[in-house]
């Protein structure tokens, strides 16, 4: 049972370390960054540089414990490194330019740090440690074939002259330990394999040492988790309670789920989506729909949506098929033509969505564009929704860049809670950096009285059908030789 508990703790530690490593990787390589948990190694960091795919492999080892869960607090020795870490590293880095990182909860003996620091020069500058490590690696390759009694062969230590050449030292190691194996009764195949391993390793080990990094004393799972949670709190300006009870657990579960799917990777876009999806029902905020070449431009309606004239919001009502989404795209396009610094945000709102969810989506979209004042407020579990929505309206009016929120009620209407919260938002919102356009089949302003609508600076327009001229233009874009009289009769 204790072995199973230790294994589970190992998986949790690994997932927590992976989360801790993500931000640096995503910030360094941005959209080019990808990660793969449980790939070639515990975590594969992948990015594109100079037109080539690059890899950095992370092997993660939690602080070692007794079966009772007590920390051993022992350094990784050269023997343990040769048995548990370097064999995989040699395989991962063979024939490529990838790099390896060991993330270890415990410390590593100073000798190994010196070898890593020496890199390709380790053979000469750290000769004693280099050949000792190489011998341990070569011996590890035949460990299961050592003759009994094994103890003398395991205690054997290599001695050589510091003035000898590398070729001379390698030949002496092959001869000395090979002879010990023969005297102990090892087969000729085992002796031959050891000697071949010495040559193979000496050809590769210096370069592997130069491409390996050690991050030891990395800390307990609790320390790493707290560090990651604090990063989320400071980076996203989130309350600690949201990070602790919702976000951290969801993200760690997400990493574990990805690890179970063979070959699956994720990058900053997927990670941010997962971050955003921690809040159920959050609507999707995106750039406005792309204008289509064949759409008819209704300049009078677009003008009413874009021209402020003191209005903080415009409600556009039209039947199904009246072109509400197209009108939203045209309004966003016209706004950017007039004010390139403005930020149009298009939000598809389903009937079961809350207004706070829609605002959280808009806030996250703005956060990704470097405007972070709103995001923490929208995911705050306290205070009550009314207070959050009122404060959100106050902050929106004072943003450093103007925003234009385009709320598209995709099912034609919103629920009563949404309408009431929207009404509260509009009552508090003052003319400034934020304007809204709401598109639906039925009014979403039923939370406001006619007097409140007028005093809140809200304009209402009906999305008319096409004029005959617009209908004619649209028809002739698809049927160039259409007869005007025939179209008139249809119209």
Sine and cosine of phi, psi and omega as CSV:
sin_phi,cos_phi,sin_psi,cos_psi,sin_omega,cos_omega
0.00,0.00,-0.66,0.75,-0.02,-1.00
-0.90,0.43,-0.55,0.83,0.04,-1.00
-0.90,0.44,-0.63,0.77,0.05,-1.00
-0.91,0.40,-0.62,0.78,0.03,-1.00
-0.89,0.45,-0.66,0.75,0.01,-1.00
-0.90,0.44,-0.63,0.77,0.02,-1.00
-0.90,0.44,-0.68,0.73,0.02,-1.00
-0.89,0.45,-0.68,0.74,0.03,-1.00
-0.89,0.45,-0.55,0.83,0.05,-1.00
-0.90,0.43,-0.67,0.74,0.02,-1.00
-0.91,0.42,-0.67,0.75,0.02,-1.00
-0.90,0.43,-0.66,0.75,0.02,-1.00
-0.88,0.47,-0.70,0.71,-0.01,-1.00
-0.89,0.46,-0.70,0.71,0.00,-1.00
-0.90,0.43,-0.59,0.81,0.01,-1.00
-0.93,0.36,-0.66,0.75,0.06,-1.00
-0.88,0.47,-0.66,0.75,0.01,-1.00
-0.85,0.52,-0.73,0.69,0.05,-1.00
-0.85,0.52,-0.66,0.75,-0.03,-1.00
-0.90,0.43,-0.45,0.89,-0.05,-1.00
-1.00,0.03,-0.27,0.96,-0.17,-0.98
-0.91,0.42,-0.72,0.69,-0.16,-0.99
-0.88,0.48,-0.70,0.71,0.00,-1.00
-0.87,0.49,-0.67,0.74,-0.02,-1.00
-0.91,0.41,-0.71,0.71,-0.01,-1.00
-0.93,0.38,-0.60,0.80,0.00,-1.00
-0.94,0.33,-0.58,0.81,-0.04,-1.00
-0.95,0.30,-0.65,0.76,-0.13,-0.99
-0.91,-0.42,-0.06,1.00,0.12,-0.99
0.77,0.63,-0.76,-0.65,-0.13,-0.99
-0.91,0.42,-0.33,0.94,0.01,-1.00
-0.98,0.22,-0.19,0.98,-0.13,-0.99
-0.98,0.19,0.69,-0.73,0.15,-0.99
-0.69,-0.72,0.41,-0.91,0.09,-1.00
-0.70,-0.71,0.51,-0.86,0.04,-1.00
-0.71,-0.70,0.97,-0.23,0.12,-0.99
-0.94,0.35,0.60,-0.80,0.01,-1.00
0.81,0.58,0.75,0.66,0.06,-1.00
-0.99,-0.12,-0.84,-0.55,0.11,-0.99
-0.87,0.49,-0.62,0.78,0.05,-1.00
-0.77,-0.63,-0.20,-0.98,-0.02,-1.00
-0.85,0.53,-0.59,0.80,0.09,-1.00
-0.56,-0.83,0.79,-0.62,0.09,-1.00
-0.96,-0.26,0.85,-0.53,0.12,-0.99
-0.99,-0.13,0.81,-0.59,-0.14,-0.99
-0.79,-0.61,0.64,-0.77,0.08,-1.00
-0.38,-0.92,0.24,-0.97,0.02,-1.00
-0.95,-0.31,0.75,-0.67,-0.02,-1.00
-0.58,-0.82,0.79,-0.61,-0.02,-1.00
0.82,0.57,0.61,0.79,0.04,-1.00
0.97,0.23,0.11,0.99,-0.03,-1.00
-0.85,-0.53,0.55,-0.84,0.06,-1.00
-0.99,0.16,0.79,-0.62,-0.01,-1.00
-0.93,-0.36,0.43,-0.90,-0.04,-1.00
-0.70,-0.72,0.61,-0.79,0.13,-0.99
-0.71,-0.70,0.86,-0.52,-0.10,-0.99
-0.98,-0.21,0.75,-0.66,-0.01,-1.00
-0.92,-0.40,0.84,-0.54,0.13,-0.99
-0.97,-0.26,0.77,-0.64,-0.14,-0.99
-0.89,-0.45,0.77,-0.63,0.07,-1.00
-0.76,-0.65,0.85,-0.53,0.01,-1.00
-0.95,0.32,0.28,-0.96,0.11,-0.99
-0.83,0.56,0.74,-0.67,-0.08,-1.00
-0.97,0.24,0.59,-0.81,-0.09,-1.00
-0.78,-0.63,0.33,-0.95,0.18,-0.98
-0.98,0.22,0.13,-0.99,0.03,-1.00
-0.89,0.45,-0.35,0.94,0.02,-1.00
-1.00,0.02,0.00,1.00,0.05,-1.00
1.00,-0.04,0.06,1.00,0.02,-1.00
-0.99,0.15,0.62,-0.79,0.02,-1.00
-0.93,0.36,0.71,-0.70,0.05,-1.00
-0.98,0.22,-0.52,0.85,0.02,-1.00
0.80,0.60,0.75,0.67,0.01,-1.00
-0.87,-0.49,0.60,-0.80,0.02,-1.00
-0.95,0.31,0.49,-0.87,0.19,-0.98
-0.94,0.35,0.83,-0.56,0.02,-1.00
-1.00,-0.02,0.20,-0.98,0.06,-1.00
-0.87,0.49,-0.60,0.80,0.01,-1.00
-0.89,0.46,-0.72,0.69,-0.01,-1.00
-0.92,0.40,-0.61,0.80,0.02,-1.00
-0.91,0.41,-0.66,0.75,0.02,-1.00
-0.92,0.40,-0.52,0.85,-0.02,-1.00
-0.99,0.13,-0.64,0.77,-0.23,-0.97
-0.93,-0.38,-0.41,0.91,-0.11,-0.99
-0.93,-0.37,-0.79,0.61,-0.15,-0.99
-0.93,0.37,-0.55,0.84,0.02,-1.00
-0.83,0.55,-0.72,0.69,0.04,-1.00
-0.91,0.41,-0.63,0.77,0.00,-1.00
-0.88,0.47,-0.69,0.73,0.04,-1.00
-0.87,0.50,-0.65,0.76,0.01,-1.00
-0.93,0.36,-0.66,0.75,-0.05,-1.00
-0.92,0.40,-0.58,0.81,-0.13,-0.99
-0.99,-0.15,0.07,1.00,-0.04,-1.00
-0.97,0.23,0.84,-0.54,0.10,-0.99
0.98,0.21,0.37,0.93,0.02,-1.00
-0.52,-0.86,-0.07,-1.00,0.03,-1.00
-0.91,-0.42,0.40,0.92,0.00,-1.00
-0.93,0.36,0.19,-0.98,0.05,-1.00
-0.83,-0.56,0.38,-0.92,-0.03,-1.00
-0.83,-0.56,0.64,-0.77,0.09,-1.00
-0.79,-0.61,0.75,-0.66,0.15,-0.99
-0.98,-0.20,0.88,-0.48,0.08,-1.00
-0.96,-0.28,0.94,-0.33,-0.18,-0.98
-0.85,-0.53,0.74,-0.68,0.03,-1.00
-0.94,0.35,-0.43,0.90,0.02,-1.00
-0.97,-0.23,0.17,-0.99,0.03,-1.00
-0.98,0.21,0.26,-0.97,0.06,-1.00
-0.89,-0.47,0.59,-0.81,-0.01,-1.00
-0.86,0.51,0.55,-0.83,-0.03,-1.00
-0.83,0.56,-0.53,0.85,-0.03,-1.00
-0.85,0.53,-0.63,0.77,-0.03,-1.00
-0.94,0.33,-0.62,0.78,0.08,-1.00
-0.86,0.50,-0.63,0.77,0.00,-1.00
-0.92,0.40,-0.63,0.78,0.03,-1.00
-0.91,0.42,-0.69,0.73,0.02,-1.00
-0.89,0.45,-0.67,0.74,0.00,-1.00
-0.90,0.43,-0.58,0.81,0.00,-1.00
-0.95,0.30,-0.54,0.84,0.06,-1.00
0.86,0.51,-0.80,-0.60,-0.07,-1.00
-0.91,0.41,-0.28,0.96,0.01,-1.00
-1.00,-0.08,0.11,0.99,-0.10,-1.00
-0.87,0.49,-0.56,0.83,-0.03,-1.00
-0.85,0.53,-0.59,0.81,-0.03,-1.00
-0.99,-0.14,-0.70,0.72,-0.11,-0.99
-0.99,0.16,-0.41,0.91,0.04,-1.00
-0.78,-0.63,0.79,0.61,-0.18,-0.98
-0.84,0.54,-0.73,0.69,-0.07,-1.00
-0.89,0.46,-0.74,0.67,-0.01,-1.00
-0.93,0.37,-0.60,0.80,-0.04,-1.00
-0.88,0.48,-0.78,0.62,-0.07,-1.00
-0.95,0.31,-0.49,0.87,0.09,-1.00
-0.90,0.43,-0.69,0.72,0.01,-1.00
-0.92,0.38,-0.67,0.74,0.00,-1.00
-0.87,0.49,-0.67,0.75,0.05,-1.00
-0.87,0.49,-0.69,0.72,-0.01,-1.00
-0.88,0.47,-0.62,0.78,0.03,-1.00
-0.92,0.39,-0.69,0.73,0.00,-1.00
-0.91,0.42,-0.65,0.76,0.03,-1.00
-0.91,0.41,-0.58,0.81,0.01,-1.00
-0.87,0.49,-0.53,0.85,-0.02,-1.00
-0.92,0.38,-0.36,0.93,-0.01,-1.00
-0.88,-0.47,0.27,0.96,-0.13,-0.99
-0.82,0.57,-0.66,0.75,-0.03,-1.00
-0.96,0.29,-0.12,0.99,-0.04,-1.00
-0.91,-0.41,0.16,0.99,0.03,-1.00
-0.93,0.38,0.68,-0.73,0.01,-1.00
-0.95,0.31,0.37,-0.93,0.04,-1.00
-1.00,-0.07,0.67,-0.74,0.04,1.00
-0.98,0.22,0.63,-0.78,-0.07,-1.00
-1.00,0.08,-0.45,0.89,-0.16,-0.99
-0.79,0.61,-0.72,0.69,-0.01,-1.00
-0.88,0.47,-0.60,0.80,0.00,-1.00
-0.95,0.31,-0.50,0.86,0.03,-1.00
-0.97,0.23,-0.50,0.87,0.01,-1.00
-0.99,0.13,-0.22,0.97,-0.10,-1.00
-0.85,0.53,0.72,-0.70,0.03,-1.00
-0.83,-0.56,0.60,-0.80,-0.06,-1.00
-1.00,0.01,0.72,-0.69,0.08,-1.00
-0.84,-0.55,0.71,-0.71,0.01,-1.00
-0.50,-0.87,0.31,-0.95,0.01,-1.00
-0.98,0.18,0.72,-0.69,0.00,-1.00
-0.93,0.36,-0.29,0.96,-0.01,-1.00
-1.00,0.00,-0.13,0.99,-0.03,-1.00
-0.96,0.29,0.40,-0.92,0.05,-1.00
-0.97,0.24,0.30,-0.96,0.02,-1.00
-0.87,0.49,-0.64,0.76,0.01,-1.00
-0.90,0.44,-0.64,0.77,-0.01,-1.00
-0.92,0.38,-0.66,0.75,0.01,-1.00
-0.91,0.42,-0.69,0.72,-0.01,-1.00
-0.88,0.48,-0.70,0.72,0.01,-1.00
-0.90,0.45,-0.62,0.79,0.01,-1.00
-0.92,0.39,-0.65,0.76,0.04,-1.00
-0.88,0.47,-0.71,0.71,0.02,-1.00
-0.86,0.51,-0.69,0.72,-0.06,-1.00
-0.95,0.32,-0.74,0.68,-0.10,-0.99
-0.91,0.42,-0.77,0.64,-0.04,-1.00
-0.97,0.26,-0.54,0.84,0.07,-1.00
-0.86,0.51,-0.66,0.75,0.03,-1.00
-0.91,0.41,-0.65,0.76,0.04,-1.00
-0.88,0.47,-0.64,0.77,0.05,-1.00
-0.88,0.47,-0.70,0.72,0.00,-1.00
-0.89,0.46,-0.70,0.72,-0.01,-1.00
-0.91,0.42,-0.48,0.88,0.00,-1.00
-0.99,0.13,-0.12,0.99,0.05,-1.00
0.99,-0.17,0.25,0.97,0.04,-1.00
-0.93,0.36,0.51,-0.86,0.01,-1.00
-0.94,0.34,0.31,-0.95,0.01,-1.00
-0.90,0.44,-0.52,0.85,0.03,-1.00
-0.91,0.42,-0.64,0.77,0.02,-1.00
-0.91,0.41,-0.68,0.73,0.01,-1.00
-0.90,0.44,-0.69,0.72,0.00,-1.00
-0.89,0.45,-0.67,0.75,-0.02,-1.00
-0.90,0.43,-0.66,0.75,0.04,-1.00
-0.86,0.51,-0.74,0.68,-0.05,-1.00
-0.90,0.43,-0.60,0.80,0.06,-1.00
-0.92,0.39,-0.61,0.79,0.02,-1.00
-0.90,0.44,-0.60,0.80,0.03,-1.00
-0.86,0.50,-0.70,0.71,0.01,-1.00
-0.92,0.39,-0.73,0.68,-0.03,-1.00
-0.86,0.51,-0.71,0.71,-0.03,-1.00
-0.92,0.38,-0.65,0.76,-0.02,-1.00
-0.90,0.43,-0.45,0.89,0.04,-1.00
-0.96,0.27,-0.39,0.92,-0.15,-0.99
-0.89,-0.45,-0.51,0.86,-0.17,-0.99
-0.86,0.50,-0.69,0.72,-0.01,-1.00
-0.85,0.53,-0.68,0.73,0.00,-1.00
-0.93,0.37,-0.61,0.79,0.03,-1.00
-0.91,0.42,-0.66,0.75,0.06,-1.00
-0.87,0.50,-0.62,0.79,-0.01,-1.00
-0.93,0.36,-0.38,0.92,-0.04,-1.00
-0.95,-0.31,0.30,0.96,0.00,-1.00
-0.89,-0.45,0.66,-0.75,0.04,-1.00
-0.85,-0.53,0.51,-0.86,0.05,-1.00
-0.90,-0.44,0.79,-0.61,0.15,-0.99
-0.85,-0.53,1.00,0.05,-0.09,-1.00
-0.98,-0.17,0.06,-1.00,-0.11,-0.99
0.77,0.64,0.66,0.75,-0.13,-0.99
-0.93,0.36,-0.38,0.93,0.07,-1.00
0.92,-0.39,0.21,-0.98,0.04,-1.00
-0.97,0.24,0.23,-0.97,0.04,-1.00
-0.85,0.52,-0.63,0.78,-0.02,-1.00
-0.90,0.43,-0.66,0.75,-0.01,-1.00
-0.91,0.41,-0.70,0.72,-0.02,-1.00
-0.92,0.39,-0.68,0.73,0.02,-1.00
-0.88,0.48,-0.67,0.74,0.01,-1.00
-0.91,0.42,-0.63,0.78,0.03,-1.00
-0.89,0.46,-0.67,0.74,0.01,-1.00
-0.92,0.38,-0.66,0.75,0.01,-1.00
-0.89,0.45,-0.65,0.76,0.04,-1.00
-0.90,0.43,-0.57,0.82,0.05,-1.00
-0.90,0.44,-0.68,0.73,0.04,-1.00
-0.89,0.45,-0.67,0.74,-0.01,-1.00
-0.87,0.49,-0.73,0.68,-0.06,-1.00
-0.97,0.23,-0.63,0.78,-0.06,-1.00
-0.94,0.34,-0.69,0.72,-0.08,-1.00
-0.98,-0.22,0.04,1.00,0.00,-1.00
0.82,0.57,0.69,0.72,-0.06,-1.00
-0.99,-0.13,0.47,-0.88,0.11,-0.99
-0.93,0.37,0.60,-0.80,-0.05,-1.00
-0.86,0.50,-0.55,0.83,-0.02,-1.00
-0.90,0.43,-0.63,0.78,0.03,-1.00
-0.91,0.42,-0.69,0.73,0.00,-1.00
-0.90,0.43,-0.71,0.70,-0.09,-1.00
-0.91,0.41,-0.75,0.66,-0.20,-0.98
-1.00,-0.08,-0.30,0.95,-0.05,-1.00
-0.83,-0.56,-0.86,0.51,-0.23,-0.97
-0.93,0.36,-0.75,0.66,-0.07,-1.00
-0.87,0.50,-0.73,0.68,-0.04,-1.00
-0.91,0.42,-0.66,0.75,0.01,-1.00
-0.89,0.46,-0.68,0.73,-0.04,-1.00
-0.93,0.37,-0.62,0.78,0.03,-1.00
-0.93,0.38,-0.62,0.79,0.08,-1.00
-0.90,0.44,-0.60,0.80,0.03,-1.00
-0.88,0.47,-0.70,0.72,0.04,-1.00
-0.87,0.50,-0.70,0.71,0.01,-1.00
-0.90,0.44,-0.61,0.80,0.03,-1.00
-0.92,0.40,-0.68,0.74,0.03,-1.00
-0.87,0.49,-0.65,0.76,-0.04,-1.00
-0.88,0.47,-0.42,0.91,-0.03,-1.00
-0.99,0.16,-0.22,0.98,-0.05,-1.00
-0.98,-0.18,0.90,-0.43,-0.10,-1.00
-0.85,0.52,0.83,-0.56,0.11,-0.99
0.98,0.19,0.00,1.00,-0.07,-1.00
-0.98,0.21,0.69,-0.73,0.07,-1.00
-0.84,-0.55,0.21,-0.98,0.16,-0.99
-0.57,-0.82,0.37,-0.93,-0.02,-1.00
-0.78,-0.63,-0.20,-0.98,-0.06,-1.00
-0.88,0.47,-0.53,0.85,-0.01,-1.00
-0.91,0.40,-0.74,0.67,0.02,-1.00
-0.91,0.41,-0.60,0.80,0.01,-1.00
-0.91,0.42,-0.69,0.73,0.02,-1.00
-0.91,0.41,-0.59,0.81,0.06,-1.00
-0.89,0.45,-0.68,0.73,0.03,-1.00
-0.90,0.43,-0.62,0.79,0.06,-1.00
-0.87,0.49,-0.72,0.70,-0.01,-1.00
-0.92,0.39,-0.57,0.82,-0.08,-1.00
-0.97,0.25,0.02,1.00,0.09,-1.00
-0.91,0.41,-0.29,0.96,0.02,-1.00
-0.96,-0.28,0.95,-0.31,-0.07,-1.00
-0.84,0.55,0.54,-0.84,0.08,-1.00
0.94,0.35,0.09,1.00,-0.01,-1.00
-0.88,0.48,0.78,-0.63,0.03,-1.00
-0.94,0.33,0.26,-0.97,-0.04,-1.00
-0.99,-0.14,0.87,-0.49,0.04,-1.00
-0.98,-0.19,0.77,-0.64,-0.04,-1.00
-0.63,-0.78,0.03,-1.00,0.23,-0.97
-0.92,0.39,0.43,-0.90,-0.01,-1.00
-0.87,0.49,0.38,-0.93,0.05,-1.00
-0.83,0.55,0.48,-0.88,-0.01,-1.00
-0.97,0.25,0.67,-0.74,0.07,-1.00
-0.91,0.41,0.66,-0.75,0.05,-1.00
-0.97,-0.23,0.61,-0.79,-0.11,-0.99
-0.87,0.50,-0.52,0.85,-0.08,-1.00
-1.00,0.04,-0.02,1.00,-0.04,-1.00
-0.96,0.29,0.56,-0.83,0.03,-1.00
-1.00,0.01,0.79,-0.62,-0.03,-1.00
-0.99,0.11,0.87,-0.49,0.03,-1.00
-0.98,-0.22,1.00,0.05,-0.19,-0.98
-0.89,0.46,-0.55,0.83,-0.02,-1.00
-0.91,0.41,-0.67,0.74,0.02,-1.00
-0.94,0.34,-0.67,0.74,0.02,-1.00
-0.87,0.49,-0.68,0.74,0.00,-1.00
-0.87,0.49,-0.67,0.74,0.00,-1.00
-0.92,0.40,-0.52,0.85,0.02,-1.00
-0.96,0.27,-0.60,0.80,-0.15,-0.99
-1.00,-0.02,-0.59,0.81,-0.04,-1.00
-0.97,0.26,0.85,-0.52,-0.14,-0.99
-0.95,0.33,-0.85,0.52,-0.07,-1.00
0.78,0.63,0.59,0.80,0.04,-1.00
0.99,0.10,-0.11,0.99,-0.02,-1.00
-0.99,0.15,0.69,-0.72,0.06,-1.00
-1.00,-0.01,-0.25,0.97,-0.02,-1.00
-0.44,-0.90,0.46,-0.89,0.09,-1.00
-0.77,-0.64,0.78,-0.63,0.10,-0.99
-0.97,-0.23,0.84,-0.55,-0.01,-1.00
-0.93,-0.36,0.89,-0.46,-0.06,-1.00
-0.94,-0.34,0.74,-0.67,0.04,-1.00
-0.39,-0.92,0.43,-0.90,0.00,-1.00
-0.94,0.35,0.23,-0.97,0.05,-1.00
-0.86,0.51,0.76,-0.65,-0.01,-1.00
1.00,0.01,0.07,1.00,-0.04,-1.00
-0.99,0.17,-0.05,1.00,0.07,-1.00
1.00,-0.03,0.55,0.83,-0.05,-1.00
-0.91,0.42,-0.70,0.72,-0.01,-1.00
-0.92,0.40,-0.64,0.77,0.05,-1.00
-0.89,0.45,-0.65,0.76,0.02,-1.00
-0.90,0.44,-0.62,0.78,0.05,-1.00
-0.88,0.47,-0.67,0.74,0.02,-1.00
-0.89,0.45,-0.66,0.75,-0.01,-1.00
-0.92,0.38,-0.63,0.78,0.01,-1.00
-0.90,0.43,-0.67,0.74,0.02,-1.00
-0.89,0.45,-0.67,0.74,0.01,-1.00
-0.88,0.47,-0.71,0.71,-0.01,-1.00
-0.91,0.41,-0.63,0.78,0.02,-1.00
-0.87,0.49,-0.69,0.72,-0.01,-1.00
-0.93,0.37,-0.51,0.86,0.08,-1.00
-0.90,0.43,-0.63,0.78,-0.03,-1.00
-0.99,0.17,-0.61,0.79,-0.06,-1.00
-0.63,-0.78,1.00,-0.01,-0.05,-1.00
-0.88,0.48,-0.32,0.95,-0.02,-1.00
-0.99,0.14,-0.21,0.98,-0.03,-1.00
-0.96,0.27,0.35,-0.94,-0.03,-1.00
-0.84,-0.55,0.98,-0.20,0.10,-0.99
-0.98,0.19,0.70,-0.71,0.00,-1.00
-0.81,-0.59,0.86,-0.51,-0.05,-1.00
-0.98,-0.18,0.81,-0.58,-0.05,-1.00
-0.80,-0.60,0.87,-0.49,0.09,-1.00
-1.00,0.10,0.88,-0.47,-0.10,-0.99
-0.94,-0.34,0.89,-0.46,0.07,-1.00
-0.99,0.12,0.27,-0.96,-0.13,-0.99
-0.92,0.38,-0.41,0.91,-0.01,-1.00
-1.00,-0.02,0.02,1.00,-0.03,-1.00
-0.97,0.23,0.47,-0.88,0.13,-0.99
-0.99,-0.13,0.38,-0.93,0.02,-1.00
-0.90,0.44,-0.59,0.80,0.01,-1.00
-0.90,0.43,-0.60,0.80,0.07,-1.00
-0.88,0.47,-0.68,0.73,0.01,-1.00
-0.89,0.45,-0.64,0.77,0.01,-1.00
-0.94,0.35,-0.57,0.82,0.07,-1.00
-0.89,0.46,-0.64,0.77,0.03,-1.00
-0.90,0.43,-0.69,0.72,0.04,-1.00
-0.90,0.44,-0.64,0.77,-0.01,-1.00
-0.91,0.42,-0.63,0.78,0.02,-1.00
-0.93,0.37,-0.62,0.78,0.05,-1.00
-0.87,0.50,-0.68,0.73,0.01,-1.00
-0.93,0.38,-0.60,0.80,0.03,-1.00
-0.85,0.52,-0.66,0.75,0.01,-1.00
-0.92,0.40,-0.31,0.95,0.06,-1.00
-0.99,-0.16,0.20,0.98,0.09,-1.00
1.00,-0.03,0.14,0.99,0.02,-1.00
-0.94,-0.35,0.99,-0.14,-0.19,-0.98
-0.97,-0.26,0.12,0.99,-0.11,-0.99
-0.90,0.43,-0.44,0.90,-0.20,-0.98
-0.99,-0.12,-0.43,0.90,-0.24,-0.97
-0.89,0.45,-0.73,0.68,-0.04,-1.00
-0.86,0.50,-0.61,0.79,-0.03,-1.00
-0.90,0.43,-0.63,0.77,-0.11,-0.99
-0.95,0.31,-0.39,0.92,-0.01,-1.00
-0.97,-0.23,0.07,1.00,0.04,-1.00
-0.92,0.39,0.81,-0.58,-0.02,-1.00
-0.96,0.27,-0.42,0.91,0.10,-1.00
-0.75,-0.66,0.55,-0.83,0.09,1.00
-0.98,0.19,-0.23,-0.97,-0.07,-1.00
-0.91,0.42,0.35,-0.94,-0.08,-1.00
-0.82,0.57,-0.68,0.74,-0.04,-1.00
-0.85,0.53,-0.68,0.74,-0.01,-1.00
-0.92,0.40,-0.67,0.75,0.01,-1.00
-0.89,0.46,-0.71,0.70,-0.05,-1.00
-0.91,0.41,-0.66,0.75,0.03,-1.00
-0.90,0.44,-0.68,0.73,0.01,-1.00
-0.92,0.40,-0.60,0.80,0.03,-1.00
-0.87,0.49,-0.68,0.74,0.02,-1.00
-0.89,0.45,-0.64,0.77,0.02,-1.00
-0.91,0.42,-0.68,0.73,0.01,-1.00
-0.92,0.38,-0.62,0.78,-0.02,-1.00
-0.87,0.50,-0.63,0.78,-0.05,-1.00
-0.92,0.38,-0.32,0.95,-0.06,-1.00
-0.92,-0.40,0.34,0.94,-0.01,-1.00
-0.91,0.41,0.43,-0.90,-0.03,-1.00
-0.95,0.32,-0.40,0.92,0.07,-1.00
-0.81,-0.58,0.60,-0.80,0.03,-1.00
-0.94,0.34,0.66,-0.75,0.04,-1.00
-0.86,-0.52,0.49,-0.87,0.01,-1.00
-0.79,-0.61,0.96,-0.27,-0.04,-1.00
-1.00,0.02,0.86,-0.50,0.01,-1.00
-0.95,-0.31,0.98,-0.21,-0.04,-1.00
-0.99,-0.11,0.93,-0.37,-0.03,-1.00
-0.97,-0.22,0.96,-0.29,0.01,-1.00
-0.98,0.22,0.99,-0.10,-0.23,-0.97
-0.92,0.38,-0.37,0.93,0.06,-1.00
-0.97,-0.22,0.22,0.97,0.12,-0.99
1.00,-0.05,-0.36,0.93,-0.04,-1.00
-0.46,-0.89,0.21,-0.98,0.06,-1.00
-0.91,-0.42,0.20,-0.98,0.04,-1.00
-0.99,0.16,0.18,-0.98,-0.08,-1.00
-0.90,0.43,-0.61,0.79,0.00,-1.00
-0.89,0.45,-0.69,0.73,0.03,-1.00
-0.87,0.50,-0.71,0.70,-0.03,-1.00
-0.88,0.47,-0.66,0.76,0.00,-1.00
-0.91,0.40,-0.68,0.73,-0.01,-1.00
-0.94,0.35,-0.60,0.80,0.08,-1.00
-0.88,0.48,-0.67,0.74,0.03,-1.00
-0.87,0.49,-0.68,0.73,0.05,-1.00
-0.87,0.48,-0.70,0.71,0.00,-1.00
-0.86,0.52,-0.70,0.71,-0.05,-1.00
-0.94,0.33,-0.51,0.86,0.04,-1.00
-0.93,0.38,-0.53,0.85,-0.04,-1.00
-1.00,0.03,-0.54,0.84,-0.09,-1.00
-0.90,0.44,0.79,-0.61,0.05,-1.00
-0.96,-0.27,0.43,-0.90,0.06,-1.00
-0.82,0.57,0.73,-0.68,-0.04,-1.00
0.06,-1.00,-0.84,-0.54,-0.13,-0.99
-1.00,-0.03,-0.01,1.00,-0.09,-1.00
-0.76,-0.65,0.75,-0.66,0.14,-0.99
-0.73,-0.68,0.45,-0.90,-0.01,-1.00
-0.85,-0.52,0.51,-0.86,0.24,-0.97
-0.74,-0.67,0.82,-0.58,-0.03,-1.00
-0.92,-0.40,0.81,-0.59,-0.06,-1.00
-0.92,-0.39,0.82,-0.57,0.02,-1.00
-0.32,-0.95,0.06,-1.00,0.06,-1.00
-1.00,-0.03,-0.43,0.91,0.04,-1.00
-0.77,-0.64,0.43,-0.90,-0.08,-1.00
-0.89,0.45,0.67,-0.75,0.09,-1.00
-0.98,-0.19,0.12,0.99,-0.07,-1.00
-0.98,-0.19,0.41,0.91,-0.04,-1.00
-0.95,0.32,-0.15,0.99,0.11,-0.99
-0.99,0.14,-0.01,1.00,0.01,-1.00
-0.85,-0.53,0.64,-0.77,0.11,-0.99
-0.97,0.22,0.30,-0.95,0.06,-1.00
-0.81,0.58,-0.62,0.78,0.02,-1.00
-0.91,0.41,-0.68,0.74,0.00,-1.00
-0.92,0.40,-0.59,0.81,0.04,-1.00
-0.87,0.49,-0.70,0.71,-0.01,-1.00
-0.92,0.38,-0.67,0.75,-0.05,-1.00
-0.97,0.24,-0.36,0.93,-0.01,-1.00
-0.99,0.11,-0.07,1.00,0.00,-1.00
0.96,0.28,0.72,0.69,-0.01,-1.00
-0.93,-0.37,0.76,-0.65,0.04,-1.00
-0.95,-0.30,0.58,-0.82,0.00,-1.00
-0.84,-0.54,0.71,-0.70,0.04,-1.00
-0.73,-0.69,0.53,-0.85,0.13,-0.99
-0.99,-0.13,0.76,-0.65,0.01,-1.00
-0.98,0.19,0.97,-0.24,-0.03,-1.00
-0.95,0.31,0.27,-0.96,0.14,-0.99
-0.97,0.26,0.03,-1.00,0.02,-1.00
-0.93,0.37,0.65,-0.76,0.23,-0.97
-0.94,0.34,0.25,-0.97,0.00,-1.00
-0.88,0.47,-0.62,0.78,0.02,-1.00
-0.87,0.49,-0.68,0.73,0.02,-1.00
-0.92,0.38,-0.65,0.76,0.03,-1.00
-0.89,0.46,-0.67,0.74,0.01,-1.00
-0.89,0.45,-0.68,0.73,-0.01,-1.00
-0.90,0.44,-0.67,0.74,-0.01,-1.00
-0.91,0.41,-0.70,0.71,-0.03,-1.00
-0.90,0.44,-0.64,0.76,-0.06,-1.00
-0.97,0.25,-0.26,0.97,0.13,-0.99
-0.95,0.32,-0.42,0.91,0.00,-1.00
-0.97,-0.26,-0.45,0.89,0.01,-1.00
-0.73,-0.69,1.00,0.00,-0.18,-0.98
-0.87,0.50,-0.53,0.85,-0.09,-1.00
-0.97,-0.23,0.36,0.93,-0.03,-1.00
-0.88,0.48,0.66,-0.75,-0.02,-1.00
-0.98,0.22,0.76,-0.65,-0.06,-1.00
-0.88,0.47,-0.68,0.73,-0.04,-1.00
-0.91,0.41,-0.64,0.77,0.03,-1.00
-0.89,0.45,-0.65,0.76,0.02,-1.00
-0.92,0.38,-0.57,0.82,0.02,-1.00
-0.89,0.46,-0.64,0.76,0.00,-1.00
-0.92,0.38,-0.58,0.82,0.05,-1.00
-0.93,0.37,-0.67,0.74,-0.04,-1.00
-0.88,0.47,0.00,0.00,0.00,0.00
